[in-house]
Amino acid sequence: MDRPDIPLNALRVFEVAVRQGSFTRAAVELRVTQAAVSHQIARLEDLLGKTLFLRTSNGLIPTDEGQALFPVLEHGFDTIARTLDRISGDHHIEVLKVGVVTTFALGFLMPRLPALRQAHPEIDLRVSTHNNRVEIGREGLDMAIRFGAGSWPGVEAIPLVDAPMAPLCAPSVAAQLEHPDDLAQQTLLRSYRSDEWPRWFAEVGASAPPLTGPVFDSSLALAEVAAAGSGVALLPVAMFTRHLAEGRLVQPFGRTVTTGRYWLTHPAERAMTPAMGLFAAWIRAEIDAAATAPPG
């Protein structure tokens, strides 16, 4: 089959521009000027005889031709990168880029990374954290661990672990709490998921008081504010065992509510690489081991 005489660099610029959603962000990733990105896209469109982007007030929108071209290029460049990573070293190491919601990263994953390196030296894991809002393709990731119900467009979601939530607070605050109704006298710290406190109160058979406490986009921030005695936070207990063991946080009520779970996600249209499969199997085994380990 004849191969079109299209410059590889222009194709690479197009792939990054789609992933980033703008010429400006593409220029930052590629370390070139925005004018250079625009020039390469214009050249590619001229060679193909097709318009690849619609320029709108909301940013770049790939045309039908652009949407058809992007996944092919993304897969191709990913395959090239993985192959180069494998052959560039003596041990055929595969780079794996995983975005991890910060709570899970600190509460579970990071302490276990030495075990991963020992079990799978062929994986070069590159971890970055996020606040549960992540776009795998745009951020150049292979996989992402996130919290929720498991339904995100364009991704396959592998269930990892439920995350039962309970009120946690400083010991001085816990001393004032004998019944869930006592929480009405406290500042209830909130996440951006507004249904969590009402669901916990429903679980214990009580009515939720008016929720006017500050809103945070990070469970870690909620935990730190609660540990300082400035309110009560509803948190996934398993991710804050260190805080509980140190006595910085206390769980005044035993009842929990499950509002979601942690998931390992990857693009639905992308085949699992060896490193992705090994990492998925390893982390599920670690979760199973933690669930059956004796307390303490």
N, C-alpha and C positions, 0 to 999 in steps of 0.2 A: 504494500500500500504506500502510495506517495505521501510524504509528510509535508505539510505546508511550511513555507519559509517564513515563519513568524519568530521575531526575536524573543528569546526566553525571558529577558529582563522585562519586556512589556507585559508578558503574561504574569510574571511575578508581581508587578506593580498592580495589575488589575485584581489579582487574588487578594492582595492586602487591602486595596481600596474597598472592595466589597465587604471584607471582614470588619474593617474599621468603620465603615459607613460614611467616610468623608475623606477628601483628598488631604486635608490638613493633618488628620490623625495618621493617615497612611504615610505621609511625609515624615512624621516623627518616628514611626517604626522603622522606616527604611533609611532614615538619616540623610534625607535629601530635601530639596526645597519643594514647596507645593507646586511651583511652576514646572518642576521636573516631572512630578507625578502627572500633572495635567497634560504635559507634552507626550508622555508615554501612552496615556489612555487615548489621546487624540490620534496618535500614530497607529495604535492597535485597531481602533475603530476604522481608520482609513484603509488599513491593510485587509480587514475583514469585510469592509463595505457594510457594516452594521453599526447601529447605535447601541452601546452597551449600558449606558446610564441615562436615566431621566434626572435632570437637576431640578429639585423642587425646594419649596421653603422649608420642608422637613428634612432636607438632606438628599443624599444620593439614593436612588431607587434603581436597582438593576432592571433592565428590560427583559423580555422573555429570552432573548439571546444571551444576555448576561447571566440570567438565572440558570440557563442550561450549561453554560461554560464554567461557572464557579465551582460546583462540587467536583467536577472532573479535575480541575487544576488543584483544588485544595487537597484532594486525595493523592494526586501525583506528587505535589511538593512534599506532603507528609511522608510518602513512601520514600522519596529521595532522601529526605532528612534522616529518617530512621535507618536507611541502609548505610548512609555515610557515617552515622553515629556508631553503627555496629562494626564497620570495617576500619574505623579510624583508630581503634585501640586494639590491644592484644587479646582482650577477653570478650569481644563482641558485645559491648555494653549498649543497652538501649535506653535512651533518655525518655523518661515518662514525666509529663507535666500535669500535675493535679492541683486544682483549686479546692481549698477546703474551708468550709465555714469555720470561723475563728473559734467558736466554742468547742467544736469537735476536735479541731487541730490541737488545742491546748489541753482539753480535758481527756483526750483519748489517744490521738495519733502520735504526737511528738514524743512522748515517753517510750513508744514502741518502735521508733525508727531504727535504733541500733539492731533490734531483732530482725527487722526487714533487711537491713544491709548484710547481716550475717546469713540469713536464709537465701537471699537472692542478690548476690554481688553483681549479677548481670543487669540489674536495674539501677539506673542513675535517676533516682526520684527527685524531682524539682517541685517543691511545695510552695504555693502562694495562698494567702488567706483572703477571704471575702466575707461580706456581711449578709450572705444568703442571696444576694442579687448578683448573678454571674452569667456571662455569655461565653460558652466554651470556645466556639469558633473565633469570635472577635478577640478574645483574650489569649489566643494561641495555646489553649489547653488541650490535653488529650481526654481528661476526665475531670469531674467535679463532684465533691461530696457536699450535699446541701440538705436542709431540713424542710419538710413539708408533707404534702399529701401524695407526692409521687407523680403528679401529672404536669409535665412541662413540655411545651411543643418542641418537636424535633429531636428529642433525646430518648434513649432507653434508660430506664431507672431500675437499678438493682437494690432491693431493700436490704438495709444493714441492721438497724436496731431501732426499736421503739424508744421514745424519750418521755417517760412519765414525768410530769411536772408537779411541783409542790411549792408552797410558800417557803421562802428561806429568808432569814433576817439575822441581825446581830443578836447575841445573847441578851443584851439589855432590852431589846425590843421584845424578844421571845418571852421574857419574864412577865410582860404585860398581856400575854395572849393565853387565855384558857379555853376560849370557844371561838369558832370561826366568826361569830358576830362581833368579836372584839376587833377584828380587822377594820371595821368601819371607823375606828378611832385612829387608824394609822394611815400614813401616806402609802398608797399602793402604786408601786413603780410599774410602768407598763412597757411592753414592746409594741412594735408597729402592728402586730397581730391582735386586733382589738377584741377578739372573741375569747381569749385565753382565761382571763379572770372570770367572766360570766360562766364559762364552762366549769371551772373549778368550783365555784360557789354552788352551781347546780349539782355537781357530784356529791357535795357534802350536805345537800338539802337546805341550803340557805340562799337568801337573796343577795345579789351583788349590790354593794353600796354605789353611789355615784362615783365614777372613775374619773378623777381629775388630776392624778399624779403625773409627773413628767414622763415623756415617751422617749425610749432609747432604741437605737437600731442595732444594738449589740448586747447579747446576754452577759458578756464579760463586764460591760459597763454597768448593767443592772446589778450584777453580783458585787462589784466594788462599792457602789452607792449603798446597797443594802448592808454590806459588811461594816460600813462607816456609821451605821445606825440611823441613816436618813430615810428609811422606809422599808417596805417588805416587797420582795421580788418573787415572781412566779418563774421558776427555773427548772431545767431538766436536771434532776438530782444526780444522775450518774455522771454528769460532766463536771460536777463540783464536789467530788468526794474529797479532794485535797483541802478545799476550804472548810468542809465539814470536819475532817480529821484534825485540822489545826484549830478548830473552835472559832474561826472567824465568822462562820455562818452556822445557824441552827435551823433544824426543821421542826417547827412547833406542832405541826399536825401531820399525822401519818398518811392521810388520804392524798392520792395523786390523781391527775387526769392526763390522759394521752391525747394530745392535739395534733400529733404528726410523728414522723420518724425521720431518721437520717437515711439518705439514699446515696448510692454511688451511681453517677450518671455519665453517659458518653453519647456523642452524636449518633442518632439512629442509622444514618446512612453510611457510617464508617465502620468497617470491619474491625473487630478486636485484634490488636497486635499481641504478640507473645507477652510483652511486659504488662499490658493492660489486663490480660487474663490472669497472669501470675499475681498481680497486685490485688485484683478482685477476690481471688481465692484466698490470698494471705490475710486480707483484712477481715473477711468473714470468719476465717478460722480464729483470728485473734478475738473477735467479738464473742464467738462461741466459748472460747476459753475463759474470757472474763466473766461470762454469765455463769459458768459452773465453778469458778474459783471460790474457795471459802472466804468469808468476810475477813478483812484485815490483811 
